[in-house]
Amino acid sequence: MSSTVEAARPGIDAAAPPRPAARGRRLVLPVLGVLATVAALVVAIPRPSGDVVREIGYASELASVRASAPFAVAAPQGLPAGWRATGVRIDRRNGTTHWHLAFATPSGAYASVEQSNRLPVVFVGEMTERGPLRGSKLVGTELWNRSYAQLRDHRAFWRTRAGVSTVVGGTASWDELEVLVESLTYAGGQVGGPRGAVISAG
């Protein structure tokens, strides 16, 4: 039994394997299509504006705490443009009052006014993030202590008078905090104010 091997004839040979360049083109085209689709979606999806701070009003809470707290309550008056109130809270418990008023500063940092007749060493420690004392500064006609907690980048002006502590602090710069301190006015103060639940907004 014999076998015959024929030489391949021109024009009818099996197709030659695709060249590397052709394979590369076939791989690149689908990838480009996917990238184009993703780019279109990125352009089409709406993006939120950069400013997401929600400003609140706090007139009613301020009137309430000034009518009931056993001390003159601090609140800013005449702050420059760009300061926005973002949170307010009145916390009454065990015969003490804690007044909290938070702001977004013109630079986008955080600042707050904290005031209470709680035990000063405890209250000031919590509100200043237990930052070490950094001297004192005369702001207007009042001398304020300053502290800085490096771990949280938290600066604070604070003072205690007649058992009532006021802390102005946050991630805002010293200059911005000083503006807030200078704007503070004090009013109200009823001995033995009512006890009750937390009132808050923002």
N, C-alpha and C positions, 0 to 999 in steps of 0.2 A: 504494500500500500504506500503510495507516494503522496507527498503534500507539496503544494505549490504556494510560494509566497510572491504576491504581486507587488510591485513598487507602486506607491501612491502616484495617481495621475494628477497632473495640474488641473485645477479647477474643480475637483470633486473631493478633495481631502477634507477631513473633519476640520471644523472651525478652530483656528488657533486660539489659545487662551488669551483673555484680555490682557492688554498691556497694563503695567502699574499706573500709568497716568490716567487711563480710562477708569480704572477702579477708584482712584482718588477722587475723580470728578463725581462719580456716582455717590460717594460717601459725603462729599462736601455739600452737595445741593440740598439734601434733606436737612442737614444741620443749619444751613442758612435759612431755610424755610421756618424752622422752629424759632430761631433767633428773631426773625422778622415778626413772627406772631407774638412772642414775648414783648418785644419793643412796642408793638401796637397796643397791647394790654396795659403796659406801664403808662403810656401816654393817655390812654382812655380813662383809667381809674382816677376818680377825683381824689385829691389830697386835701387834708384839713389845713386850715390856715395855721401859721406858726404861733399865733396868740390864742391860747386855750384857757386863759385866766377868766374865771367867772366872778365878776364884781357883785358885791352884795350891799344892801343897805343895813344899817345897824342902829338907826335912831330909836326904834322902840325898845330894843334890848338895853341901850344906854340909859334911856329914861327909867326903865325898870330897875336897873342895878343902882342908879343914883338915888332912887326913891327908897331903896331897901338896905343897901350895904351899910355896915357899921363903920364906914370910913369914906373920905372924899375920893370919888372915883376919877381916875385919869383917863382922858381921851384926847386925841389930837384935834386941833382946830386950825384951819388955814394951811393945810399941807399943800405944797406946790403941785402942779399938774403932773400926772403920771403915777401918783400913789393910788392904789386901788384896794379897798377892803375886800378880803377873801374869806374871812371866818370870824365868828363871834360866839362866845360861850359864857354863860354864868353858871358856876358850880357852887351850890350851897349845900354844906353838910357839916354836921357836928358843931354848929355855931359859927362856922367860918364861911367866907365868900371868896371865890376865885373868879376874877374878871379876866377874860382872854379876848384880845382883839388882834387879828392877823391881817397883814398887808403884803401885797406884791409891790415892790419898789420900782421906781422908774427904770432901773437897770435890769429888772426881772428877778431880783433876789427876794429873799423872804425876811420879814421883820414882824415882830409882834410886841404888844404891850401886855404884860402879865402883872396882876396886882392881887394881893391877898393878905388877910390877917392870920394866915396859918403860921405855924412856928417858923420864924425867919430862916434859921439854919437849914431846915429841910426844904422849904419852898425855894429859897434862893439857889440852893444846890441843884435842885431839879431843873429850874428854869434857866440856869446858866450852863447846863450840861456839866456841872462841877468843874468848870474851867478855872485854872489858876488866876489869882488876882494879878492884874496888869496895871497897878497904880490907880490914880483917880484923876478926874478932870472936872473943871468948873464949866458947867453948861448953863448959860444965862447967869442966874444968881445962885444956882444950886450946885453943890459938890456931889458928883456921882462916882462910884467905884466902877472900874472896868475889869472885865475878865475875858479870857479867850480859851476855848476848848479846841485844840488843834485837830483832834481826831474827827470832829464833826464840822470843823471850820465855823464855829459858832462864837460870835462876839456878843458882848452884853454890857450895857450900862445898868447899874442897879444901886438901890439905896433902901434903907429901912428907917422909918420914922414912926415912933409911938407904936411899935409892934406891927406896922403895915409895911410890906415890902413891895416895891415897884421895880420890875425888870423890863428893860427894853432891849431885845436881842434878836438874833437870827444870823443868817448867812450874808446879810447886807454888809456893806463896807462901814467902817467907823463913821465916815462922813454922812452916809445916809441915816444911820442910827442916830447920829447927833441931830439931824434935821427933825426926826421923829420926837426925840426927847424935848427939843426946844418948842415943839408945837403943842405939848401937853397942857391941858387945862384940867382943873380939879373942881368937882362940885358934888353936892349931895353929902350923905353920911348920916345914917340913922343908927343910934346905939341899939343893939339887940335886934338887928334886921331879921326878917322871917327866914325859916329854914324851908327848903323845898327841893324839887327835882332840878336836874340840869336843864338849862334853857340854851339852845344852840342853834346856829344857822351856818350854812356854808360848809 
